[in-house]
Amino acid sequence: MKRLKICGLFLLLLAVAFVWAFAQTGKKPAPKKLEPTAFEQRCSICHTLQEVRTGVEKIITQMHEKAGIKISEKSLKEVEATFTLLPLEEPHTGMFQEKCGKCHSLDKVVMAHQTKDEAEMKTIIERMAEKKGSGIKKEEIEKIHDSMFMLNEIYEPDVELKKEEK
């Protein structure tokens, strides 16, 4: 009888240990779902990623055509690779678009930037800042001037390509 009690107690402890061990393995946290991207939340309802990519290529090509520049396939891919719908790291990188675009078409700004040297462009920006309603503050002149160098990176190869075609 004593042996039966000991075996029963042993089986009970074994069952408790088994249940406890099983319960521990079942407590793994459920994997967190990745937060959907803004594209997945808003855009993918109507658009596929391929449509957006093709649309970006069309926009880049159209902008170059407006500026009278033929873009090479290589340049198109480089611009497309840097294209983003998120804010840029440096808030003043698009400042020339915001400030100059108030009064001028961006085509005119791009053409001026392509035909003038660095000193001339800075002088033009300073002159524009003096005009009433320009919205250009003295401390923004250098930032606007710096932001225009982004145009050099984007358009310089295409300007050279266009010159070669003539």
DRENDO-1510 file (C-alpha; in Angstrom, 1 decimal, always signed):
<recs>
REC; n; res; u; v; w
REC; 1; MET; +0.0; +0.0; +0.0 .
REC; 2; LYS; +2.9; +2.3; +0.9 .
REC; 3; ARG; +4.4; +1.5; -2.5 .
REC; 4; LEU; +1.1; +2.4; -4.2 .
REC; 5; LYS; +1.0; +5.8; -2.5 .
REC; 6; ILE; +4.6; +6.5; -3.4 .
REC; 7; CYS; +4.0; +5.5; -7.1 .
REC; 8; GLY; +0.8; +7.7; -7.1 .
REC; 9; LEU; +2.7; +10.6; -5.6 .
REC; 10; PHE; +5.5; +10.1; -8.1 .
REC; 11; LEU; +3.0; +10.0; -11.0 .
REC; 12; LEU; +1.3; +13.1; -9.7 .
REC; 13; LEU; +4.6; +15.0; -9.5 .
REC; 14; LEU; +5.5; +13.7; -13.0 .
REC; 15; ALA; +2.2; +15.0; -14.3 .
REC; 16; VAL; +2.6; +18.4; -12.7 .
REC; 17; ALA; +6.1; +18.7; -14.0 .
REC; 18; PHE; +4.9; +17.7; -17.5 .
REC; 19; VAL; +2.0; +20.2; -17.4 .
REC; 20; TRP; +4.4; +22.9; -16.1 .
REC; 21; ALA; +7.0; +22.3; -18.8 .
REC; 22; PHE; +4.3; +22.2; -21.5 .
REC; 23; ALA; +2.8; +25.5; -20.2 .
REC; 24; GLN; +6.2; +27.1; -20.4 .
REC; 25; THR; +6.7; +26.3; -24.0 .
REC; 26; GLY; +3.3; +27.6; -24.9 .
REC; 27; LYS; +4.1; +31.1; -23.5 .
REC; 28; LYS; +6.1; +32.2; -26.5 .
REC; 29; PRO; +5.1; +35.7; -27.4 .
REC; 30; ALA; +3.1; +35.9; -30.6 .
REC; 31; PRO; +5.3; +37.3; -33.4 .
REC; 32; LYS; +4.6; +41.0; -33.9 .
REC; 33; LYS; +3.0; +42.0; -37.1 .
REC; 34; LEU; +5.1; +44.5; -39.1 .
REC; 35; GLU; +3.5; +47.8; -39.3 .
REC; 36; PRO; +2.1; +48.4; -42.8 .
REC; 37; THR; +3.9; +51.0; -44.8 .
REC; 38; ALA; +2.3; +54.2; -45.9 .
REC; 39; PHE; +2.1; +52.8; -49.4 .
REC; 40; GLU; +0.4; +49.7; -48.1 .
REC; 41; GLN; -2.1; +51.7; -46.1 .
REC; 42; ARG; -3.0; +54.4; -48.6 .
REC; 43; CYS; -1.8; +53.7; -52.1 .
REC; 44; SER; -1.9; +49.9; -52.6 .
REC; 45; ILE; -5.7; +50.1; -52.4 .
REC; 46; CYS; -5.7; +51.4; -56.0 .
REC; 47; HIS; -2.1; +51.2; -57.2 .
REC; 48; THR; +0.5; +48.4; -57.6 .
REC; 49; LEU; +4.1; +49.0; -56.8 .
REC; 50; GLN; +4.9; +48.5; -60.5 .
REC; 51; GLU; +2.4; +51.2; -61.5 .
REC; 52; VAL; +4.0; +53.7; -59.0 .
REC; 53; ARG; +7.5; +52.8; -60.3 .
REC; 54; THR; +6.4; +53.4; -63.9 .
REC; 55; GLY; +4.7; +56.6; -62.9 .
REC; 56; VAL; +7.8; +57.9; -61.3 .
REC; 57; GLU; +9.8; +57.2; -64.5 .
REC; 58; LYS; +7.2; +59.1; -66.5 .
REC; 59; ILE; +7.3; +62.1; -64.1 .
REC; 60; ILE; +11.1; +62.2; -64.2 .
REC; 61; THR; +11.1; +62.0; -68.0 .
REC; 62; GLN; +8.4; +64.7; -68.3 .
REC; 63; MET; +10.3; +67.1; -65.9 .
REC; 64; HIS; +13.4; +66.7; -68.0 .
REC; 65; GLU; +11.4; +67.3; -71.2 .
REC; 66; LYS; +9.9; +70.5; -69.7 .
REC; 67; ALA; +13.4; +71.7; -69.0 .
REC; 68; GLY; +14.4; +70.9; -72.6 .
REC; 69; ILE; +16.8; +68.2; -71.6 .
REC; 70; LYS; +17.0; +64.6; -72.9 .
REC; 71; ILE; +17.6; +62.3; -70.0 .
REC; 72; SER; +19.8; +59.2; -70.6 .
REC; 73; GLU; +18.6; +55.8; -69.4 .
REC; 74; LYS; +21.5; +55.7; -66.8 .
REC; 75; SER; +20.5; +59.1; -65.4 .
REC; 76; LEU; +16.9; +58.1; -65.3 .
REC; 77; LYS; +17.7; +55.1; -63.2 .
REC; 78; GLU; +20.0; +57.2; -60.9 .
REC; 79; VAL; +17.3; +59.8; -60.3 .
REC; 80; GLU; +14.7; +57.1; -59.8 .
REC; 81; ALA; +16.9; +55.4; -57.3 .
REC; 82; THR; +17.1; +58.5; -55.2 .
REC; 83; PHE; +13.4; +59.4; -55.5 .
REC; 84; THR; +11.4; +59.2; -52.3 .
REC; 85; LEU; +8.1; +60.3; -51.0 .
REC; 86; LEU; +9.6; +60.8; -47.5 .
REC; 87; PRO; +11.0; +64.1; -46.3 .
REC; 88; LEU; +14.6; +64.7; -47.2 .
REC; 89; GLU; +17.2; +64.6; -44.3 .
REC; 90; GLU; +18.2; +68.2; -44.8 .
REC; 91; PRO; +15.1; +70.4; -44.8 .
REC; 92; HIS; +16.6; +73.0; -47.1 .
REC; 93; THR; +17.4; +70.7; -50.0 .
REC; 94; GLY; +14.3; +71.7; -51.9 .
REC; 95; MET; +14.3; +75.3; -50.8 .
REC; 96; PHE; +15.0; +76.6; -54.2 .
REC; 97; GLN; +11.8; +75.0; -55.4 .
REC; 98; GLU; +9.8; +76.5; -52.7 .
REC; 99; LYS; +11.3; +80.0; -52.8 .
REC; 100; CYS; +12.1; +80.4; -56.5 .
REC; 101; GLY; +8.9; +78.6; -57.6 .
REC; 102; LYS; +6.7; +81.2; -56.0 .
REC; 103; CYS; +7.5; +83.6; -58.9 .
REC; 104; HIS; +9.3; +81.6; -61.5 .
REC; 105; SER; +8.6; +78.4; -63.4 .
REC; 106; LEU; +11.1; +75.7; -62.3 .
REC; 107; ASP; +12.1; +75.4; -65.9 .
REC; 108; LYS; +13.4; +79.0; -65.8 .
REC; 109; VAL; +15.3; +78.4; -62.6 .
REC; 110; VAL; +16.8; +75.2; -64.0 .
REC; 111; MET; +17.8; +77.0; -67.2 .
REC; 112; ALA; +19.3; +79.9; -65.3 .
REC; 113; HIS; +21.3; +77.5; -63.1 .
REC; 114; GLN; +22.6; +75.7; -66.1 .
REC; 115; THR; +23.7; +78.8; -68.0 .
REC; 116; LYS; +25.1; +80.9; -65.1 .
REC; 117; ASP; +28.2; +80.3; -63.0 .
REC; 118; GLU; +28.1; +79.9; -59.2 .
REC; 119; ALA; +28.8; +83.6; -58.4 .
REC; 120; GLU; +26.1; +84.8; -60.8 .
REC; 121; MET; +23.5; +82.5; -59.3 .
REC; 122; LYS; +24.4; +83.7; -55.8 .
REC; 123; THR; +24.1; +87.4; -57.0 .
REC; 124; ILE; +20.7; +86.6; -58.5 .
REC; 125; ILE; +19.4; +85.0; -55.3 .
REC; 126; GLU; +20.6; +88.0; -53.3 .
REC; 127; ARG; +18.9; +90.4; -55.7 .
REC; 128; MET; +15.7; +88.3; -55.5 .
REC; 129; ALA; +15.8; +88.4; -51.7 .
REC; 130; GLU; +15.8; +92.2; -51.8 .
REC; 131; LYS; +12.5; +92.2; -53.6 .
REC; 132; LYS; +9.3; +92.7; -51.6 .
REC; 133; GLY; +7.2; +89.6; -51.3 .
REC; 134; SER; +10.0; +87.2; -52.3 .
REC; 135; GLY; +9.8; +85.6; -48.9 .
REC; 136; ILE; +13.6; +85.0; -49.0 .
REC; 137; LYS; +15.3; +85.9; -45.7 .
REC; 138; LYS; +19.0; +86.9; -45.6 .
REC; 139; GLU; +19.9; +83.7; -43.7 .
REC; 140; GLU; +18.2; +81.6; -46.4 .
REC; 141; ILE; +20.3; +82.9; -49.3 .
REC; 142; GLU; +23.1; +80.4; -48.7 .
REC; 143; LYS; +20.8; +77.5; -48.1 .
REC; 144; ILE; +19.0; +78.2; -51.4 .
REC; 145; HIS; +22.3; +78.6; -53.2 .
REC; 146; ASP; +23.5; +75.3; -51.7 .
REC; 147; SER; +20.2; +73.5; -52.5 .
REC; 148; MET; +20.7; +74.5; -56.2 .
REC; 149; PHE; +23.7; +72.2; -56.4 .
REC; 150; MET; +21.3; +69.3; -56.3 .
REC; 151; LEU; +20.4; +70.4; -59.8 .
REC; 152; ASN; +24.0; +70.0; -60.8 .
REC; 153; GLU; +24.0; +66.4; -59.6 .
REC; 154; ILE; +20.8; +65.6; -61.4 .
REC; 155; TYR; +21.1; +67.7; -64.6 .
REC; 156; GLU; +24.8; +68.0; -65.4 .
REC; 157; PRO; +25.2; +64.7; -67.3 .
REC; 158; ASP; +22.0; +65.4; -69.2 .
REC; 159; VAL; +23.1; +68.9; -70.2 .
REC; 160; GLU; +26.4; +67.4; -71.5 .
REC; 161; LEU; +24.4; +64.8; -73.3 .
REC; 162; LYS; +22.2; +67.4; -75.0 .
REC; 163; LYS; +25.3; +69.4; -76.1 .
REC; 164; GLU; +26.7; +66.3; -77.7 .
REC; 165; GLU; +23.5; +65.8; -79.7 .
REC; 166; LYS; +23.6; +69.3; -81.3 .
</recs>
